[in-house]
């Protein structure tokens, strides 16, 4: 079975994701921008984790992606997290 997940990260404007019913715009989380390197990868990786952990909800995936992207933007190098990313969503 093939499934598509239409969505797009739109930088400072947040992200767009569509479900079977509607299009959702999720805002970017506020915070410092120190380094943009790897932000897209961080967003995409966390999106997949959130999507799978939620049983296939792309909105939850986008929320996870936004949190991960915000941590990545806020520092140079790999984000250092304590605990679960679910604590931040």
N, CA, C and O atoms as a CHARMM CRD file, in Angstrom:
* protein
*
  356
    1    1 UNK  N      0.84200  -1.17500   0.00000 PROA 1      0.00000
    2    1 UNK  CA     0.00000   0.00000   0.00000 PROA 1      0.00000
    3    1 UNK  C      0.89300   1.24600   0.00000 PROA 1      0.00000
    4    1 UNK  O      1.78700   1.37900   0.83600 PROA 1      0.00000
    5    2 UNK  N      0.64600   2.13000  -0.92000 PROA 2      0.00000
    6    2 UNK  CA     1.42700   3.36100  -1.02900 PROA 2      0.00000
    7    2 UNK  C      0.63800   4.50300  -0.41500 PROA 2      0.00000
    8    2 UNK  O     -0.56100   4.64900  -0.64800 PROA 2      0.00000
    9    3 UNK  N      1.32700   5.29700   0.36500 PROA 3      0.00000
   10    3 UNK  CA     0.70800   6.42800   1.02500 PROA 3      0.00000
   11    3 UNK  C      1.53900   7.67400   0.80000 PROA 3      0.00000
   12    3 UNK  O      2.76800   7.60000   0.82300 PROA 3      0.00000
   13    4 UNK  N      0.90900   8.81200   0.58300 PROA 4      0.00000
   14    4 UNK  CA     1.66800  10.04400   0.43800 PROA 4      0.00000
   15    4 UNK  C      1.36800  10.94900   1.62900 PROA 4      0.00000
   16    4 UNK  O      0.27300  10.92000   2.19100 PROA 4      0.00000
   17    5 UNK  N      2.34900  11.74200   1.99500 PROA 5      0.00000
   18    5 UNK  CA     2.20300  12.69200   3.09400 PROA 5      0.00000
   19    5 UNK  C      2.51900  14.08800   2.58200 PROA 5      0.00000
   20    5 UNK  O      3.64900  14.55400   2.72500 PROA 5      0.00000
   21    6 UNK  N      1.54100  14.76500   1.98600 PROA 6      0.00000
   22    6 UNK  CA     1.80500  16.10400   1.48200 PROA 6      0.00000
   23    6 UNK  C      2.08500  17.06600   2.62500 PROA 6      0.00000
   24    6 UNK  O      1.27000  17.23600   3.53200 PROA 6      0.00000
   25    7 UNK  N      3.23300  17.67900   2.56300 PROA 7      0.00000
   26    7 UNK  CA     3.59600  18.65400   3.58400 PROA 7      0.00000
   27    7 UNK  C      4.81400  19.42500   3.13500 PROA 7      0.00000
   28    7 UNK  O      5.53800  19.00600   2.23200 PROA 7      0.00000
   29    8 UNK  N      5.02900  20.55200   3.77500 PROA 8      0.00000
   30    8 UNK  CA     6.19000  21.36600   3.43200 PROA 8      0.00000
   31    8 UNK  C      6.59800  22.20200   4.63100 PROA 8      0.00000
   32    8 UNK  O      5.75300  22.76500   5.32800 PROA 8      0.00000
   33    9 UNK  N      7.88300  22.27600   4.86300 PROA 9      0.00000
   34    9 UNK  CA     8.41600  23.20500   5.85600 PROA 9      0.00000
   35    9 UNK  C      8.62500  24.52400   5.13800 PROA 9      0.00000
   36    9 UNK  O      9.18600  24.55600   4.04300 PROA 9      0.00000
   37   10 UNK  N      8.17900  25.60700   5.74200 PROA 10     0.00000
   38   10 UNK  CA     8.28200  26.91100   5.08200 PROA 10     0.00000
   39   10 UNK  C      9.06400  27.90800   5.93800 PROA 10     0.00000
   40   10 UNK  O      8.71200  29.08400   6.03300 PROA 10     0.00000
   41   11 UNK  N     10.13400  27.40400   6.55700 PROA 11     0.00000
   42   11 UNK  CA    11.06000  28.25200   7.29300 PROA 11     0.00000
   43   11 UNK  C     10.43300  28.97300   8.46900 PROA 11     0.00000
   44   11 UNK  O      9.73200  28.36500   9.27800 PROA 11     0.00000
   45   12 UNK  N     10.68400  30.25800   8.56100 PROA 12     0.00000
   46   12 UNK  CA    10.20300  31.05600   9.68200 PROA 12     0.00000
   47   12 UNK  C      8.68200  31.08300   9.76700 PROA 12     0.00000
   48   12 UNK  O      8.12300  31.38900  10.82000 PROA 12     0.00000
   49   13 UNK  N      8.01000  30.76200   8.66200 PROA 13     0.00000
   50   13 UNK  CA     6.54600  30.73500   8.65600 PROA 13     0.00000
   51   13 UNK  C      5.98700  29.43300   9.21500 PROA 13     0.00000
   52   13 UNK  O      4.77200  29.29700   9.35600 PROA 13     0.00000
   53   14 UNK  N      6.86100  28.46300   9.54100 PROA 14     0.00000
   54   14 UNK  CA     6.38600  27.20600  10.10500 PROA 14     0.00000
   55   14 UNK  C      6.32500  26.10300   9.07600 PROA 14     0.00000
   56   14 UNK  O      7.24300  25.93500   8.27200 PROA 14     0.00000
   57   15 UNK  N      5.22700  25.34500   9.10400 PROA 15     0.00000
   58   15 UNK  CA     5.08400  24.25600   8.14400 PROA 15     0.00000
   59   15 UNK  C      3.62200  24.08100   7.75500 PROA 15     0.00000
   60   15 UNK  O      2.70800  24.47600   8.48000 PROA 15     0.00000
   61   16 UNK  N      3.43700  23.48700   6.60400 PROA 16     0.00000
   62   16 UNK  CA     2.10600  23.15900   6.09600 PROA 16     0.00000
   63   16 UNK  C      2.01100  21.65200   5.97100 PROA 16     0.00000
   64   16 UNK  O      2.95500  21.00500   5.51800 PROA 16     0.00000
   65   17 UNK  N      0.89600  21.09500   6.36400 PROA 17     0.00000
   66   17 UNK  CA     0.68000  19.66000   6.21600 PROA 17     0.00000
   67   17 UNK  C     -0.79900  19.43700   5.92600 PROA 17     0.00000
   68   17 UNK  O     -1.66300  20.09400   6.50600 PROA 17     0.00000
   69   18 UNK  N     -1.07600  18.50800   5.02900 PROA 18     0.00000
   70   18 UNK  CA    -2.47000  18.23400   4.71300 PROA 18     0.00000
   71   18 UNK  C     -2.85300  16.84100   5.17100 PROA 18     0.00000
   72   18 UNK  O     -2.06900  15.89500   5.09600 PROA 18     0.00000
   73   19 UNK  N     -4.07200  16.74700   5.64200 PROA 19     0.00000
   74   19 UNK  CA    -4.67900  15.47000   5.97200 PROA 19     0.00000
   75   19 UNK  C     -5.73400  15.20700   4.92000 PROA 19     0.00000
   76   19 UNK  O     -5.89400  16.00100   3.99300 PROA 19     0.00000
   77   20 UNK  N     -6.45000  14.11600   5.04700 PROA 20     0.00000
   78   20 UNK  CA    -7.51200  13.82100   4.08000 PROA 20     0.00000
   79   20 UNK  C     -8.60700  14.88800   4.12900 PROA 20     0.00000
   80   20 UNK  O     -9.32100  15.09300   3.14700 PROA 20     0.00000
   81   21 UNK  N     -8.73600  15.56500   5.26700 PROA 21     0.00000
   82   21 UNK  CA    -9.82000  16.52500   5.43300 PROA 21     0.00000
   83   21 UNK  C     -9.42800  17.98100   5.17600 PROA 21     0.00000
   84   21 UNK  O    -10.23400  18.74700   4.64900 PROA 21     0.00000
   85   22 UNK  N     -8.22100  18.36900   5.53400 PROA 22     0.00000
   86   22 UNK  CA    -7.89800  19.79700   5.49100 PROA 22     0.00000
   87   22 UNK  C     -6.38600  20.05000   5.43900 PROA 22     0.00000
   88   22 UNK  O     -5.57900  19.13400   5.60100 PROA 22     0.00000
   89   23 UNK  N     -6.03500  21.30100   5.21200 PROA 23     0.00000
   90   23 UNK  CA    -4.64800  21.74400   5.23500 PROA 23     0.00000
   91   23 UNK  C     -4.42600  22.46300   6.56300 PROA 23     0.00000
   92   23 UNK  O     -5.24200  23.29100   6.96700 PROA 23     0.00000
   93   24 UNK  N     -3.32000  22.14700   7.24200 PROA 24     0.00000
   94   24 UNK  CA    -2.98800  22.75600   8.52300 PROA 24     0.00000
   95   24 UNK  C     -1.72900  23.58700   8.37000 PROA 24     0.00000
   96   24 UNK  O     -0.76600  23.15000   7.74000 PROA 24     0.00000
   97   25 UNK  N     -1.73000  24.78700   8.94600 PROA 25     0.00000
   98   25 UNK  CA    -0.51800  25.59000   9.01800 PROA 25     0.00000
   99   25 UNK  C     -0.08900  25.62400  10.47200 PROA 25     0.00000
  100   25 UNK  O     -0.83200  26.09000  11.33600 PROA 25     0.00000
  101   26 UNK  N      1.11000  25.12900  10.74200 PROA 26     0.00000
  102   26 UNK  CA     1.65500  25.11500  12.09200 PROA 26     0.00000
  103   26 UNK  C      2.75500  26.15700  12.17000 PROA 26     0.00000
  104   26 UNK  O      3.66400  26.16100  11.33900 PROA 26     0.00000
  105   27 UNK  N      2.68600  27.04000  13.15600 PROA 27     0.00000
  106   27 UNK  CA     3.70400  28.09100  13.25300 PROA 27     0.00000
  107   27 UNK  C      5.06000  27.53900  13.66700 PROA 27     0.00000
  108   27 UNK  O      5.15500  26.49300  14.31000 PROA 27     0.00000
  109   28 UNK  N      6.08700  28.25100  13.29200 PROA 28     0.00000
  110   28 UNK  CA     7.43000  27.91900  13.77200 PROA 28     0.00000
  111   28 UNK  C      7.51100  28.31200  15.24200 PROA 28     0.00000
  112   28 UNK  O      6.85800  29.26000  15.68000 PROA 28     0.00000
  113   29 UNK  N      8.31200  27.58000  15.99100 PROA 29     0.00000
  114   29 UNK  CA     8.49600  27.92400  17.39700 PROA 29     0.00000
  115   29 UNK  C      9.46900  29.09000  17.50600 PROA 29     0.00000
  116   29 UNK  O     10.46400  29.13200  16.78200 PROA 29     0.00000
  117   30 UNK  N      9.19900  30.03500  18.39900 PROA 30     0.00000
  118   30 UNK  CA    10.10900  31.16700  18.55400 PROA 30     0.00000
  119   30 UNK  C     11.41000  30.73300  19.21900 PROA 30     0.00000
  120   30 UNK  O     11.43600  29.80100  20.02200 PROA 30     0.00000
  121   31 UNK  N     12.45800  31.41100  18.87600 PROA 31     0.00000
  122   31 UNK  CA    13.74600  31.11200  19.49300 PROA 31     0.00000
  123   31 UNK  C     14.87800  31.69800  18.68900 PROA 31     0.00000
  124   31 UNK  O     14.67100  32.23600  17.60200 PROA 31     0.00000
  125   32 UNK  N     16.07600  31.59100  19.22700 PROA 32     0.00000
  126   32 UNK  CA    17.23400  32.15600  18.53800 PROA 32     0.00000
  127   32 UNK  C     17.62100  31.34200  17.31100 PROA 32     0.00000
  128   32 UNK  O     17.42200  30.12900  17.26100 PROA 32     0.00000
  129   33 UNK  N     18.17600  32.03200  16.32800 PROA 33     0.00000
  130   33 UNK  CA    18.72300  31.35900  15.15300 PROA 33     0.00000
  131   33 UNK  C     20.24000  31.54000  15.21600 PROA 33     0.00000
  132   33 UNK  O     20.76500  32.62300  14.95900 PROA 33     0.00000
  133   34 UNK  N     20.92500  30.45400  15.56500 PROA 34     0.00000
  134   34 UNK  CA    22.36600  30.46800  15.69600 PROA 34     0.00000
  135   34 UNK  C     23.01900  29.85400  14.46700 PROA 34     0.00000
  136   34 UNK  O     24.00300  30.37400  13.94200 PROA 34     0.00000
  137   35 UNK  N     22.44600  28.72600  14.01200 PROA 35     0.00000
  138   35 UNK  CA    23.02300  28.00100  12.87100 PROA 35     0.00000
  139   35 UNK  C     21.91900  27.22300  12.18000 PROA 35     0.00000
  140   35 UNK  O     21.19900  26.46500  12.82900 PROA 35     0.00000
  141   36 UNK  N     21.77400  27.39900  10.87000 PROA 36     0.00000
  142   36 UNK  CA    20.71600  26.72000  10.11000 PROA 36     0.00000
  143   36 UNK  C     21.13200  25.35300   9.57600 PROA 36     0.00000
  144   36 UNK  O     20.31100  24.64400   8.99400 PROA 36     0.00000
  145   37 UNK  N     22.37900  24.97700   9.76300 PROA 37     0.00000
  146   37 UNK  CA    22.87100  23.70800   9.23500 PROA 37     0.00000
  147   37 UNK  C     22.10500  22.53500   9.83400 PROA 37     0.00000
  148   37 UNK  O     22.02200  22.39600  11.05500 PROA 37     0.00000
  149   38 UNK  N     21.55000  21.70000   8.97600 PROA 38     0.00000
  150   38 UNK  CA    20.88100  20.47300   9.42300 PROA 38     0.00000
  151   38 UNK  C     19.45000  20.63400   9.88300 PROA 38     0.00000
  152   38 UNK  O     18.84400  19.66600  10.34400 PROA 38     0.00000
  153   39 UNK  N     18.89000  21.83200   9.77300 PROA 39     0.00000
  154   39 UNK  CA    17.53400  22.05900  10.27400 PROA 39     0.00000
  155   39 UNK  C     16.50700  21.22200   9.50900 PROA 39     0.00000
  156   39 UNK  O     15.60900  20.64000  10.11700 PROA 39     0.00000
  157   40 UNK  N     16.63100  21.15700   8.20800 PROA 40     0.00000
  158   40 UNK  CA    15.68800  20.35500   7.41400 PROA 40     0.00000
  159   40 UNK  C     15.76600  18.88000   7.76600 PROA 40     0.00000
  160   40 UNK  O     14.74300  18.20500   7.87200 PROA 40     0.00000
  161   41 UNK  N     16.97800  18.38500   7.94700 PROA 41     0.00000
  162   41 UNK  CA    17.14200  16.98100   8.33700 PROA 41     0.00000
  163   41 UNK  C     16.53300  16.72600   9.70600 PROA 41     0.00000
  164   41 UNK  O     15.86800  15.71100   9.91600 PROA 41     0.00000
  165   42 UNK  N     16.76100  17.65300  10.64400 PROA 42     0.00000
  166   42 UNK  CA    16.19800  17.49900  11.99000 PROA 42     0.00000
  167   42 UNK  C     14.67500  17.49700  11.93200 PROA 42     0.00000
  168   42 UNK  O     14.02300  16.69900  12.60600 PROA 42     0.00000
  169   43 UNK  N     14.11300  18.39200  11.12500 PROA 43     0.00000
  170   43 UNK  CA    12.65500  18.45600  10.97900 PROA 43     0.00000
  171   43 UNK  C     12.12400  17.14000  10.41500 PROA 43     0.00000
  172   43 UNK  O     11.19400  16.55200  10.96700 PROA 43     0.00000
  173   44 UNK  N     12.71100  16.68600   9.32700 PROA 44     0.00000
  174   44 UNK  CA    12.21700  15.47100   8.65700 PROA 44     0.00000
  175   44 UNK  C     12.33900  14.23000   9.54700 PROA 44     0.00000
  176   44 UNK  O     11.41500  13.41900   9.61100 PROA 44     0.00000
  177   45 UNK  N     13.46600  14.08400  10.22600 PROA 45     0.00000
  178   45 UNK  CA    13.64100  12.93400  11.10000 PROA 45     0.00000
  179   45 UNK  C     12.62400  12.91600  12.22500 PROA 45     0.00000
  180   45 UNK  O     12.02500  11.87800  12.50900 PROA 45     0.00000
  181   46 UNK  N     12.42600  14.06200  12.86800 PROA 46     0.00000
  182   46 UNK  CA    11.45200  14.14200  13.95700 PROA 46     0.00000
  183   46 UNK  C     10.03000  13.99800  13.44100 PROA 46     0.00000
  184   46 UNK  O      9.17600  13.43900  14.12900 PROA 46     0.00000
  185   47 UNK  N      9.76300  14.49900  12.23000 PROA 47     0.00000
  186   47 UNK  CA     8.43200  14.32900  11.64200 PROA 47     0.00000
  187   47 UNK  C      8.09200  12.84200  11.55100 PROA 47     0.00000
  188   47 UNK  O      7.00100  12.42400  11.93900 PROA 47     0.00000
  189   48 UNK  N      9.02100  12.05700  11.04300 PROA 48     0.00000
  190   48 UNK  CA     8.77600  10.61400  10.88600 PROA 48     0.00000
  191   48 UNK  C      8.53100   9.96400  12.24600 PROA 48     0.00000
  192   48 UNK  O      7.62400   9.14400  12.38700 PROA 48     0.00000
  193   49 UNK  N      9.33200  10.32600  13.24400 PROA 49     0.00000
  194   49 UNK  CA     9.14100   9.76000  14.58600 PROA 49     0.00000
  195   49 UNK  C      7.75800  10.11700  15.12600 PROA 49     0.00000
  196   49 UNK  O      7.03900   9.24200  15.60900 PROA 49     0.00000
  197   50 UNK  N      7.38200  11.38500  15.04800 PROA 50     0.00000
  198   50 UNK  CA     6.06900  11.81500  15.53500 PROA 50     0.00000
  199   50 UNK  C      4.93100  11.16300  14.77700 PROA 50     0.00000
  200   50 UNK  O      3.92600  10.76300  15.36500 PROA 50     0.00000
  201   51 UNK  N      5.09300  11.06200  13.47700 PROA 51     0.00000
  202   51 UNK  CA     4.06900  10.43000  12.63700 PROA 51     0.00000
  203   51 UNK  C      3.86500   8.96800  13.04400 PROA 51     0.00000
  204   51 UNK  O      2.73200   8.50900  13.19300 PROA 51     0.00000
  205   52 UNK  N      4.95600   8.25400  13.21800 PROA 52     0.00000
  206   52 UNK  CA     4.86200   6.83300  13.57400 PROA 52     0.00000
  207   52 UNK  C      4.37900   6.64400  15.00800 PROA 52     0.00000
  208   52 UNK  O      3.54500   5.77600  15.26300 PROA 52     0.00000
  209   53 UNK  N      4.88400   7.43400  15.94600 PROA 53     0.00000
  210   53 UNK  CA     4.46200   7.29500  17.34200 PROA 53     0.00000
  211   53 UNK  C      2.98900   7.62200  17.53700 PROA 53     0.00000
  212   53 UNK  O      2.34900   7.08200  18.43900 PROA 53     0.00000
  213   54 UNK  N      2.44500   8.50500  16.69800 PROA 54     0.00000
  214   54 UNK  CA     1.04000   8.90200  16.83400 PROA 54     0.00000
  215   54 UNK  C      0.09300   7.99600  16.06000 PROA 54     0.00000
  216   54 UNK  O     -1.11700   8.21800  16.05800 PROA 54     0.00000
  217   55 UNK  N      0.62700   6.99300  15.41300 PROA 55     0.00000
  218   55 UNK  CA    -0.23300   6.11100  14.62700 PROA 55     0.00000
  219   55 UNK  C     -0.59600   6.66300  13.26700 PROA 55     0.00000
  220   55 UNK  O     -1.56400   6.21500  12.65300 PROA 55     0.00000
  221   56 UNK  N      0.17100   7.63400  12.78500 PROA 56     0.00000
  222   56 UNK  CA    -0.03600   8.14700  11.43500 PROA 56     0.00000
  223   56 UNK  C     -0.67000   9.51900  11.35200 PROA 56     0.00000
  224   56 UNK  O     -1.32100   9.82900  10.35400 PROA 56     0.00000
  225   57 UNK  N     -0.50200  10.34900  12.36100 PROA 57     0.00000
  226   57 UNK  CA    -1.06500  11.70500  12.33700 PROA 57     0.00000
  227   57 UNK  C      0.00500  12.68900  11.85600 PROA 57     0.00000
  228   57 UNK  O      0.97100  12.94900  12.57400 PROA 57     0.00000
  229   58 UNK  N     -0.15900  13.23700  10.64700 PROA 58     0.00000
  230   58 UNK  CA     0.85800  14.14900  10.12200 PROA 58     0.00000
  231   58 UNK  C      0.95100  15.46400  10.88000 PROA 58     0.00000
  232   58 UNK  O      1.99300  16.12000  10.83900 PROA 58     0.00000
  233   59 UNK  N     -0.10700  15.86600  11.57000 PROA 59     0.00000
  234   59 UNK  CA    -0.04900  17.08800  12.37100 PROA 59     0.00000
  235   59 UNK  C      0.89800  16.87500  13.55300 PROA 59     0.00000
  236   59 UNK  O      1.70600  17.75100  13.86300 PROA 59     0.00000
  237   60 UNK  N      0.80500  15.72800  14.20600 PROA 60     0.00000
  238   60 UNK  CA     1.72500  15.41100  15.30000 PROA 60     0.00000
  239   60 UNK  C      3.15100  15.32700  14.75800 PROA 60     0.00000
  240   60 UNK  O      4.09000  15.80500  15.39400 PROA 60     0.00000
  241   61 UNK  N      3.31000  14.72000  13.58800 PROA 61     0.00000
  242   61 UNK  CA     4.62600  14.66400  12.95900 PROA 61     0.00000
  243   61 UNK  C      5.20400  16.05100  12.75200 PROA 61     0.00000
  244   61 UNK  O      6.39100  16.27000  12.99400 PROA 61     0.00000
  245   62 UNK  N      4.38800  16.98400  12.31000 PROA 62     0.00000
  246   62 UNK  CA     4.84100  18.36200  12.09900 PROA 62     0.00000
  247   62 UNK  C      5.20500  19.04500  13.40800 PROA 62     0.00000
  248   62 UNK  O      6.15600  19.82400  13.46200 PROA 62     0.00000
  249   63 UNK  N      4.45800  18.75800  14.45500 PROA 63     0.00000
  250   63 UNK  CA     4.78900  19.32600  15.76500 PROA 63     0.00000
  251   63 UNK  C      6.14900  18.82500  16.23800 PROA 63     0.00000
  252   63 UNK  O      6.97000  19.60900  16.71400 PROA 63     0.00000
  253   64 UNK  N      6.38700  17.53100  16.10900 PROA 64     0.00000
  254   64 UNK  CA     7.69400  16.97100  16.46500 PROA 64     0.00000
  255   64 UNK  C      8.78900  17.62600  15.62200 PROA 64     0.00000
  256   64 UNK  O      9.84400  17.99800  16.13600 PROA 64     0.00000
  257   65 UNK  N      8.52600  17.76100  14.32600 PROA 65     0.00000
  258   65 UNK  CA     9.50800  18.37300  13.43600 PROA 65     0.00000
  259   65 UNK  C      9.84200  19.80100  13.83200 PROA 65     0.00000
  260   65 UNK  O     11.00400  20.20500  13.79200 PROA 65     0.00000
  261   66 UNK  N      8.82900  20.56500  14.21200 PROA 66     0.00000
  262   66 UNK  CA     9.05300  21.95400  14.61600 PROA 66     0.00000
  263   66 UNK  C      9.90100  22.05100  15.87900 PROA 66     0.00000
  264   66 UNK  O     10.78000  22.90600  15.98300 PROA 66     0.00000
  265   67 UNK  N      9.63300  21.17200  16.83200 PROA 67     0.00000
  266   67 UNK  CA    10.41800  21.17500  18.06800 PROA 67     0.00000
  267   67 UNK  C     11.87700  20.84400  17.76500 PROA 67     0.00000
  268   67 UNK  O     12.78800  21.52400  18.23800 PROA 67     0.00000
  269   68 UNK  N     12.08700  19.80200  16.97900 PROA 68     0.00000
  270   68 UNK  CA    13.44800  19.39200  16.64600 PROA 68     0.00000
  271   68 UNK  C     14.17600  20.49200  15.87800 PROA 68     0.00000
  272   68 UNK  O     15.34400  20.77200  16.14800 PROA 68     0.00000
  273   69 UNK  N     13.49400  21.10800  14.93300 PROA 69     0.00000
  274   69 UNK  CA    14.10500  22.18800  14.15100 PROA 69     0.00000
  275   69 UNK  C     14.48300  23.36500  15.04800 PROA 69     0.00000
  276   69 UNK  O     15.53100  23.98100  14.85400 PROA 69     0.00000
  277   70 UNK  N     13.63600  23.68000  16.02800 PROA 70     0.00000
  278   70 UNK  CA    13.93900  24.81600  16.90400 PROA 70     0.00000
  279   70 UNK  C     15.19600  24.55800  17.73700 PROA 70     0.00000
  280   70 UNK  O     15.99100  25.47400  17.94800 PROA 70     0.00000
  281   71 UNK  N     15.38500  23.32100  18.21200 PROA 71     0.00000
  282   71 UNK  CA    16.59300  22.99600  18.96500 PROA 71     0.00000
  283   71 UNK  C     17.82700  23.05700  18.06000 PROA 71     0.00000
  284   71 UNK  O     18.89600  23.49800  18.48300 PROA 71     0.00000
  285   72 UNK  N     17.66900  22.61600  16.82900 PROA 72     0.00000
  286   72 UNK  CA    18.78700  22.61100  15.89400 PROA 72     0.00000
  287   72 UNK  C     19.20700  24.03800  15.54600 PROA 72     0.00000
  288   72 UNK  O     20.39900  24.33400  15.45400 PROA 72     0.00000
  289   73 UNK  N     18.23300  24.91500  15.35300 PROA 73     0.00000
  290   73 UNK  CA    18.52200  26.31400  15.03600 PROA 73     0.00000
  291   73 UNK  C     19.22300  27.04500  16.17600 PROA 73     0.00000
  292   73 UNK  O     19.99300  27.97500  15.93800 PROA 73     0.00000
  293   74 UNK  N     18.96300  26.63400  17.39600 PROA 74     0.00000
  294   74 UNK  CA    19.40900  27.38700  18.57000 PROA 74     0.00000
  295   74 UNK  C     20.86700  27.16700  18.95100 PROA 74     0.00000
  296   74 UNK  O     21.36300  27.81500  19.87300 PROA 74     0.00000
  297   75 UNK  N     21.55900  26.27300  18.26800 PROA 75     0.00000
  298   75 UNK  CA    22.95900  26.02200  18.63500 PROA 75     0.00000
  299   75 UNK  C     23.75600  25.51700  17.45200 PROA 75     0.00000
  300   75 UNK  O     23.18700  25.10400  16.44200 PROA 75     0.00000
  301   76 UNK  N     25.05100  25.54900  17.57200 PROA 76     0.00000
  302   76 UNK  CA    25.93800  24.98300  16.56500 PROA 76     0.00000
  303   76 UNK  C     26.15600  23.52300  16.94000 PROA 76     0.00000
  304   76 UNK  O     26.49100  23.20800  18.08200 PROA 76     0.00000
  305   77 UNK  N     25.96500  22.64900  15.98100 PROA 77     0.00000
  306   77 UNK  CA    26.19500  21.22500  16.24200 PROA 77     0.00000
  307   77 UNK  C     24.92900  20.47500  16.57700 PROA 77     0.00000
  308   77 UNK  O     23.82000  20.97500  16.39000 PROA 77     0.00000
  309   78 UNK  N     25.11000  19.27400  17.07400 PROA 78     0.00000
  310   78 UNK  CA    23.99800  18.37600  17.36700 PROA 78     0.00000
  311   78 UNK  C     23.25800  18.85000  18.61600 PROA 78     0.00000
  312   78 UNK  O     23.89100  19.14600  19.62900 PROA 78     0.00000
  313   79 UNK  N     21.90300  18.92800  18.55800 PROA 79     0.00000
  314   79 UNK  CA    21.14200  19.34400  19.74200 PROA 79     0.00000
  315   79 UNK  C     21.35600  18.38900  20.91000 PROA 79     0.00000
  316   79 UNK  O     21.44600  17.17500  20.72300 PROA 79     0.00000
  317   80 UNK  N     21.43400  18.93700  22.09400 PROA 80     0.00000
  318   80 UNK  CA    21.58300  18.13200  23.31100 PROA 80     0.00000
  319   80 UNK  C     20.27300  18.17000  24.06600 PROA 80     0.00000
  320   80 UNK  O     19.91200  19.19600  24.64300 PROA 80     0.00000
  321   81 UNK  N     19.55600  17.05300  24.06600 PROA 81     0.00000
  322   81 UNK  CA    18.25700  16.97300  24.72700 PROA 81     0.00000
  323   81 UNK  C     18.34500  16.04600  25.93100 PROA 81     0.00000
  324   81 UNK  O     19.12300  15.09300  25.95000 PROA 81     0.00000
  325   82 UNK  N     17.54300  16.34400  26.91600 PROA 82     0.00000
  326   82 UNK  CA    17.37200  15.43700  28.03400 PROA 82     0.00000
  327   82 UNK  C     15.92700  14.97600  28.03800 PROA 82     0.00000
  328   82 UNK  O     15.02800  15.79900  27.86900 PROA 82     0.00000
  329   83 UNK  N     15.67800  13.70800  28.22200 PROA 83     0.00000
  330   83 UNK  CA    14.31100  13.20200  28.25000 PROA 83     0.00000
  331   83 UNK  C     13.76500  12.96400  26.86800 PROA 83     0.00000
  332   83 UNK  O     14.52300  12.81800  25.90900 PROA 83     0.00000
  333   84 UNK  N     12.46700  12.92500  26.76000 PROA 84     0.00000
  334   84 UNK  CA    11.76700  12.61500  25.51700 PROA 84     0.00000
  335   84 UNK  C     11.34100  13.89200  24.80300 PROA 84     0.00000
  336   84 UNK  O     10.98200  14.87900  25.44600 PROA 84     0.00000
  337   85 UNK  N     11.38100  13.87200  23.48600 PROA 85     0.00000
  338   85 UNK  CA    10.90900  15.02300  22.70900 PROA 85     0.00000
  339   85 UNK  C      9.41900  15.26600  22.94300 PROA 85     0.00000
  340   85 UNK  O      8.93100  16.38200  22.76000 PROA 85     0.00000
  341   86 UNK  N      8.69000  14.20900  23.35300 PROA 86     0.00000
  342   86 UNK  CA     7.25500  14.35300  23.62200 PROA 86     0.00000
  343   86 UNK  C      6.99900  15.34600  24.75500 PROA 86     0.00000
  344   86 UNK  O      5.91000  15.91600  24.83200 PROA 86     0.00000
  345   87 UNK  N      7.97400  15.56300  25.63100 PROA 87     0.00000
  346   87 UNK  CA     7.82400  16.52600  26.71100 PROA 87     0.00000
  347   87 UNK  C      7.77900  17.95900  26.21000 PROA 87     0.00000
  348   87 UNK  O      7.35500  18.85600  26.93800 PROA 87     0.00000
  349   88 UNK  N      8.21000  18.18400  24.97800 PROA 88     0.00000
  350   88 UNK  CA     8.29400  19.53300  24.43800 PROA 88     0.00000
  351   88 UNK  C      7.18300  19.84400  23.45600 PROA 88     0.00000
  352   88 UNK  O      7.05200  20.99200  23.03100 PROA 88     0.00000
  353   89 UNK  N      6.37900  18.86100  23.08200 PROA 89     0.00000
  354   89 UNK  CA     5.33000  19.06200  22.07900 PROA 89     0.00000
  355   89 UNK  C      4.04400  19.45700  22.75200 PROA 89     0.00000
  356   89 UNK  O      3.03600  19.67400  22.07900 PROA 89     0.00000
